Amino acid sequence: MNYLAEIIAFERWLENNYLTRDAQLLWYRLMYQANKCNWPEWVAVDNLRLMAAMQMSREATFIKVRDDLLKAGLIEYQKGQKRKPEQIQINTFHFTKT
């Protein structure tokens, strides 16, 4: 994945689509986490860790923000199980040369 190309594509996507500030921050945090983990297909990360990174205290608020990214088609989500964090896949923007 090309980190910079994805960020530029996301910013261009935002020019015509609306996301709350928190949803945008979550997208950037997920990109950072994916980059830190060397771009796995699915990023394993727990809600509390992301909430702390976003300085968010209510899990219900976090879930709403995550659902905003799901509805926008920017991520996929697999619910975690006991002692296993949830899995999030960042949907990449498709690039074509012109």
Number of C-alpha atoms within 10 A of each C-alpha: 12 9 14 9 13 17 16 12 16 18 13 11 12 12 9 7 10 12 13 11 10 17 18 18 15 20 20 14 15 19 19 14 17 22 15 11 12 11 17 14 12 16 22 17 17 16 15 15 10 16 17 10 12 14 9 13 11 10 12 9 13 20 13 13 21 21 16 19 21 16 11 11 12 16 18 16 16 12 10 15 8 6 7 11 16 17 16 22 19 21 13 17 15 7 9 5 3 3
